Amino acid sequence: MTASDVRDVDPGDGRLPTPSTTRSPAWSAGLLPRSAALPPLAPDRDLAAPDWFEVVEHFREGLIVCDADGVVRHVSPVAERLLPEVRPGETLDATGVPEMAEGDFTHRARRLSARQVPLSGARCCWYVEDVTDRVSGADALLAERARSTFLAVVGDKLGNPLHPDRAAAAVVRLAVPTLAEVAVLVLAPRGGRARWWRASRTDDEAPTVDSGTLAGGDLPAAIADGLTGVEPHAVDWLVEQAVDAGWLPALAGTESAARVVPLPGRDAPVGVLLVARRATRWYDEADVDLIRAFAARAGAALTTALLYRDQAEVADTLQASLLPVEPAEAAGVQWGTAYRPAQAGLRIGGDFYGSHRLADGGSVFFLGDVSGKGVEAAVFTGQLRQCLQALHRLESHPGRLLRLLNDALLETTQAHGQGRFATIVLGVARPQRDGGLTLTMAGGGHLPPLVLRTSGEVESVPLRGMLIGVVPDPRVGEVTVRLAPGETCLLYSDGVTEARGGRRGDEQFGTERLVAAVTGCQRMPAPALAERVEQVTCDWLGHGDHDDIAVLALRATALGGRGSRHLHSVPELVDVAQRGESDA
């Protein structure tokens, strides 16, 4: 081996030099003195110069020099430690290292990297390096990156489902195949029943998900322990319990490995996750740590979904209790209603209407509007309706009933410091023998009702009054109106008349347009008339914002008679000449 051979090769940079025909001969079977094989190094000040063999022995890589016939001529100390089978004087093929080749290979449980460099005279030099630690570090880094990527995907996928069933299905689907070939999620029992979801994978197909329920007492012991926060470690009987429960059909009859990990919740585990796969891939400590990290994210997602479900159930129950209740059926009265809250997503608002039957055959009816919008306004309307439901049993006269309602609201608002108020039209409808109705109404600062006469005329009822819930003794207006059979009284909130729209989008709908919209609709049944008012108001609004809209229509019908159907009651356009001939 010449000095130029050593100088032209950097053991760590991977460069391959071009052999030179002018280089000095390499070592010859170790017969030459070591100092004669290489030129001497320059001395360092007054110290003796080291020889080349002292330098080579401390290379990171081991050196194996072979002649043109493949016979090993020199083995450095590093190479002797890495490949003790390689000895000078033997061919490299006969040394007992058959796996040696350029690149990485495994020898004696160590990972080695070899590269061959041609030398002059058809000789060659093998550079061998122990890369076990480097490869292990790279593998660990890649594994950690894969785990981080997997957990990031899990966090992203589980951040969307807010329904417990969809979240549970997503959990088991994400666990396969990274964590298991079969994954089973069991939620904590609810009402004595526990729901489970399972994802299993066959070959390279996408995992299939199914689900079922079990009685709380029929859960396997490992699952029951997991629901208490205990993580079972006995793998043998854990697999047997899962097979007995019918959760591992793809792994039944084969040696399997399984783990059970609790899914943390707020106060107790929200469920447990069972993962299982063939025993060719046992769960080591790194796998268990990954399963626990996955379970923590799954538990957080399921806890959020369950909390959202509980809150949604409460919200739905409260919304149902705050929605306007359809008027109770009453003899001689046909009711029509329309309701559109300002916030459509809430389905509730500050407008309200309703009716209650009286013992004498009459009906108390009302329509009003409270201050504010949204949930707070809806809660206040619920309180107001509850007050009316209780007070109408004590007092049926509209004026006195309205004053009692004012006192009750004052007491409620002052106790809670709300400072809310309301406008309302409250009346009592009593049927007459001729099929008509007598309406006695009291006004609390609300818009005056309209009456549609059979002649087609629309009258405004002169009803006034003060807001309720503001002062202890408000001024309440009272009026009595008689409806002939087929005539209708229309009550509406300011969401109709104050609706802003039109060509520029800022013009109020107003009372005049409302009167024009219902003129000629005297033959319409009450439900159709209420729908018409809502429709023309929404057409005027377009897609703009609006206040709560509420409409209540009362139509006088003959006692015991059936109301006319909607399609037959819409008035037809009749030519004036034809109408005159008919009258003649």
VODREN-795825 format. One line per field, with one value per residue (C-alpha): residue number from 1; x, y, z. Coordinates in steps of 0.2 Angstrom, whole numbers. Last residue first. Layout:
BEGIN
num (NUM|...)
px (X|...)
py (Y|...)
pz (Z|...)
This chain:
BEGIN
num (584|583|582|581|580|579|578|577|576|575|574|573|572|571|570|569|568|567|566|565|564|563|562|561|560|559|558|557|556|555|554|553|552|551|550|549|548|547|546|545|544|543|542|541|540|539|538|537|536|535|534|533|532|531|530|529|528|527|526|525|524|523|522|521|520|519|518|517|516|515|514|513|512|511|510|509|508|507|506|505|504|503|502|501|500|499|498|497|496|495|494|493|492|491|490|489|488|487|486|485|484|483|482|481|480|479|478|477|476|475|474|473|472|471|470|469|468|467|466|465|464|463|462|461|460|459|458|457|456|455|454|453|452|451|450|449|448|447|446|445|444|443|442|441|440|439|438|437|436|435|434|433|432|431|430|429|428|427|426|425|424|423|422|421|420|419|418|417|416|415|414|413|412|411|410|409|408|407|406|405|404|403|402|401|400|399|398|397|396|395|394|393|392|391|390|389|388|387|386|385|384|383|382|381|380|379|378|377|376|375|374|373|372|371|370|369|368|367|366|365|364|363|362|361|360|359|358|357|356|355|354|353|352|351|350|349|348|347|346|345|344|343|342|341|340|339|338|337|336|335|334|333|332|331|330|329|328|327|326|325|324|323|322|321|320|319|318|317|316|315|314|313|312|311|310|309|308|307|306|305|304|303|302|301|300|299|298|297|296|295|294|293|292|291|290|289|288|287|286|285|284|283|282|281|280|279|278|277|276|275|274|273|272|271|270|269|268|267|266|265|264|263|262|261|260|259|258|257|256|255|254|253|252|251|250|249|248|247|246|245|244|243|242|241|240|239|238|237|236|235|234|233|232|231|230|229|228|227|226|225|224|223|222|221|220|219|218|217|216|215|214|213|212|211|210|209|208|207|206|205|204|203|202|201|200|199|198|197|196|195|194|193|192|191|190|189|188|187|186|185|184|183|182|181|180|179|178|177|176|175|174|173|172|171|170|169|168|167|166|165|164|163|162|161|160|159|158|157|156|155|154|153|152|151|150|149|148|147|146|145|144|143|142|141|140|139|138|137|136|135|134|133|132|131|130|129|128|127|126|125|124|123|122|121|120|119|118|117|116|115|114|113|112|111|110|109|108|107|106|105|104|103|102|101|100|99|98|97|96|95|94|93|92|91|90|89|88|87|86|85|84|83|82|81|80|79|78|77|76|75|74|73|72|71|70|69|68|67|66|65|64|63|62|61|60|59|58|57|56|55|54|53|52|51|50|49|48|47|46|45|44|43|42|41|40|39|38|37|36|35|34|33|32|31|30|29|28|27|26|25|24|23|22|21|20|19|18|17|16|15|14|13|12|11|10|9|8|7|6|5|4|3|2|1)
px (-642|-628|-621|-622|-613|-599|-597|-594|-582|-571|-568|-551|-553|-552|-542|-554|-554|-535|-535|-549|-565|-566|-578|-593|-597|-600|-598|-581|-574|-556|-542|-524|-508|-492|-474|-458|-442|-432|-424|-407|-407|-410|-425|-433|-449|-451|-449|-463|-474|-471|-475|-491|-496|-492|-504|-518|-516|-517|-533|-543|-543|-559|-555|-539|-545|-534|-521|-506|-513|-515|-497|-491|-500|-493|-475|-463|-449|-436|-418|-414|-413|-426|-437|-430|-432|-445|-452|-470|-468|-455|-466|-477|-493|-512|-525|-543|-553|-571|-579|-594|-596|-582|-587|-574|-572|-559|-547|-532|-521|-512|-498|-499|-482|-471|-460|-465|-479|-478|-492|-509|-518|-531|-540|-543|-537|-550|-548|-562|-565|-584|-582|-572|-553|-549|-532|-524|-516|-497|-492|-491|-500|-517|-533|-544|-563|-566|-584|-585|-597|-606|-624|-624|-609|-591|-581|-563|-553|-539|-521|-511|-493|-478|-464|-451|-434|-424|-415|-410|-415|-428|-433|-437|-447|-457|-460|-466|-478|-486|-487|-496|-508|-512|-514|-527|-536|-538|-542|-555|-551|-543|-537|-535|-528|-514|-505|-504|-500|-486|-479|-480|-471|-457|-455|-455|-440|-431|-433|-427|-411|-408|-410|-416|-420|-436|-451|-464|-482|-497|-511|-527|-538|-552|-571|-580|-585|-571|-558|-546|-528|-520|-503|-491|-473|-459|-442|-433|-431|-426|-408|-401|-414|-408|-422|-435|-448|-466|-482|-499|-517|-531|-549|-562|-580|-576|-558|-542|-527|-515|-499|-485|-471|-454|-447|-449|-443|-428|-424|-425|-415|-402|-401|-399|-386|-376|-376|-371|-357|-351|-351|-341|-329|-326|-324|-311|-301|-302|-295|-281|-276|-279|-267|-253|-257|-255|-239|-232|-237|-228|-212|-213|-215|-231|-227|-227|-226|-239|-253|-262|-274|-279|-293|-297|-307|-320|-324|-312|-317|-318|-316|-311|-296|-297|-291|-279|-281|-267|-267|-254|-260|-256|-269|-285|-296|-286|-299|-314|-306|-321|-332|-333|-324|-310|-308|-308|-295|-284|-284|-281|-264|-259|-259|-255|-272|-273|-284|-294|-311|-316|-301|-306|-323|-314|-302|-316|-326|-342|-358|-363|-364|-376|-368|-370|-365|-353|-345|-331|-321|-303|-297|-290|-271|-273|-289|-292|-303|-312|-323|-336|-344|-359|-361|-379|-385|-392|-375|-360|-343|-338|-330|-318|-311|-296|-291|-275|-267|-258|-254|-267|-280|-280|-287|-303|-305|-305|-315|-330|-330|-330|-344|-354|-350|-356|-344|-333|-319|-305|-303|-295|-283|-277|-275|-265|-254|-252|-247|-235|-227|-226|-218|-206|-201|-199|-188|-177|-176|-170|-158|-151|-150|-141|-129|-126|-124|-113|-97|-85|-76|-65|-60|-44|-41|-26|-26|-9|-14|-28|-47|-58|-71|-85|-91|-104|-107|-122|-118|-127|-111|-112|-126|-124|-123|-116|-103|-103|-99|-112|-101|-89|-81|-64|-64|-71|-57|-43|-32|-14|-19|-34|-52|-63|-60|-71|-75|-60|-48|-54|-50|-33|-29|-29|-15|-12|-29|-28|-40|-29|-24|-19|-31|-30|-42|-44|-55|-64|-63|-44|-33|-22|-19|-9|2|5|10|25|26|39|51|49|60|48|35|44|39|31|41|37|27|32|50|45|33|47|43|37|19|12|19|13|9|20|24|11|15|0|-12|-28|-43|-50|-67|-74|-85|-81|-77|-61|-54|-44|-30|-18|-18|-16|-2|7|8|0)
py (200|197|184|196|209|197|191|210|213|197|185|182|166|167|154|143|127|125|127|116|123|121|108|113|109|127|137|145|161|163|167|171|172|178|178|185|188|202|202|200|200|186|194|204|208|190|185|197|191|173|176|185|171|157|166|167|149|143|154|148|160|167|184|185|199|212|202|209|226|227|221|234|248|242|244|233|245|251|248|235|247|239|232|226|230|220|233|228|209|208|220|205|199|197|194|192|183|183|167|167|185|191|203|215|220|233|235|246|244|258|251|249|242|249|241|222|226|240|252|251|253|244|253|237|240|235|225|225|210|210|195|206|203|211|217|218|234|233|229|241|230|228|219|210|204|194|188|175|170|153|160|153|163|157|166|172|180|191|196|207|209|219|214|220|215|223|208|210|192|197|213|203|190|202|213|199|193|210|213|196|201|217|207|195|210|217|201|194|176|176|162|148|161|164|148|146|165|164|149|159|173|162|154|171|176|161|164|182|176|163|174|191|206|214|202|201|196|185|180|168|164|152|151|135|140|131|141|134|140|149|153|166|170|181|182|169|150|139|142|140|152|166|180|167|162|158|156|152|149|144|140|144|139|126|126|117|122|135|128|130|142|134|136|119|111|122|116|98|101|111|97|84|94|97|78|75|88|81|63|70|79|64|54|65|66|47|45|57|48|31|35|40|24|14|23|19|1|-1|7|-6|-20|-28|-44|-44|-62|-65|-60|-44|-37|-21|-18|0|5|17|35|31|40|58|68|54|43|29|13|2|-17|-26|-42|-54|-68|-87|-92|-101|-86|-71|-66|-69|-59|-50|-65|-63|-79|-73|-57|-67|-80|-65|-58|-75|-75|-57|-55|-36|-28|-9|-4|12|6|3|-7|-19|-22|-24|-37|-46|-48|-38|-48|-38|-22|-30|-30|-19|-20|-13|-16|-8|-15|-10|-7|-22|-26|-43|-44|-29|-28|-13|-16|-5|-8|-1|-5|-7|-5|13|18|7|14|13|-2|0|-15|-15|-30|-31|-19|-3|4|-7|-3|10|23|13|9|28|34|22|29|47|43|35|48|63|77|70|83|83|64|65|79|71|54|62|70|54|44|58|58|39|39|52|42|26|36|43|26|19|33|30|11|14|25|14|-1|8|-3|2|-9|-2|-15|-12|-18|-24|-24|-17|0|1|-2|4|-8|-2|-10|-5|-16|-19|-29|-45|-56|-49|-39|-30|-13|-8|-17|-35|-47|-59|-74|-70|-87|-82|-92|-79|-66|-77|-83|-76|-63|-67|-63|-73|-59|-47|-32|-33|-38|-24|-11|-19|-17|-33|-35|-46|-55|-65|-59|-64|-46|-43|-39|-26|-26|-9|-6|11|24|25|23|8|18|32|20|10|26|29|43|56|57|73|89|99|87|76|74|58|44|36|20|2|4|9|-7|-18|-28|-46|-41|-51|-38|-21|-10|-6|13|23|27|17|27|20|32|37|32|45|39|54|44|35|49|40|49|50|32|26|40|33|16|0)
pz (-56|-44|-56|-70|-60|-55|-73|-78|-64|-69|-55|-47|-36|-17|-9|1|-9|-8|11|16|24|42|49|58|77|81|65|63|68|63|75|67|77|69|76|68|78|71|54|45|26|14|5|18|8|3|21|26|11|17|36|32|20|32|45|32|27|45|48|33|18|13|20|9|-1|9|18|8|7|26|28|16|25|42|38|28|33|20|22|9|-6|-17|-2|14|32|43|55|51|53|67|76|81|74|79|65|69|56|49|42|55|61|73|87|95|113|118|133|136|151|160|170|189|196|182|169|167|155|142|142|133|116|106|92|81|63|50|34|22|11|14|26|37|41|58|62|79|87|89|108|123|134|126|133|122|123|107|104|91|78|74|77|94|100|104|117|114|128|125|128|117|123|125|136|149|155|169|173|191|195|209|200|184|193|204|190|179|192|194|175|174|187|177|161|170|176|159|150|163|166|183|194|181|169|182|181|162|161|173|163|147|155|162|145|136|148|143|125|127|136|122|107|106|118|125|125|111|113|107|118|118|133|127|130|134|152|160|150|137|136|121|114|107|109|102|110|101|99|84|90|72|65|75|72|76|63|69|60|68|63|74|70|84|86|99|105|100|111|103|97|110|106|108|126|132|116|117|135|129|114|124|137|124|115|131|134|116|117|133|125|110|120|131|115|108|125|127|109|112|128|120|106|118|128|112|108|125|123|106|113|128|116|109|101|82|76|90|78|82|96|102|116|120|135|139|146|160|176|182|165|154|151|138|147|138|135|126|115|107|97|93|80|83|83|75|62|73|87|96|99|118|120|109|119|135|128|122|140|147|139|139|158|158|163|164|178|176|182|165|162|175|167|150|158|166|150|149|153|168|159|146|129|113|95|82|66|57|42|39|21|13|13|21|32|43|59|67|82|91|108|117|135|142|161|157|151|151|149|130|123|109|100|88|77|66|79|82|64|55|62|76|65|62|80|85|70|74|92|86|74|88|100|89|89|75|70|81|80|63|67|83|75|60|73|82|67|62|79|79|61|67|82|71|59|74|81|65|63|80|77|61|69|84|72|60|63|48|35|21|9|-1|-18|-29|-48|-48|-41|-29|-31|-16|-9|3|19|32|47|58|73|78|73|56|48|31|24|8|-3|1|16|18|15|30|33|27|11|0|6|1|15|18|30|42|41|53|67|56|67|79|66|55|68|71|52|41|27|13|10|-5|-19|-33|-37|-19|-5|8|23|32|47|48|61|58|73|66|50|59|68|52|43|55|68|67|82|92|91|80|73|61|43|39|32|15|16|13|20|38|39|35|19|21|26|11|-1|5|-10|-25|-28|-38|-56|-64|-53|-47|-49|-32|-25|-13|1|13|29|24|14|0|-10|5|9|-9|-12|3|-6|0)
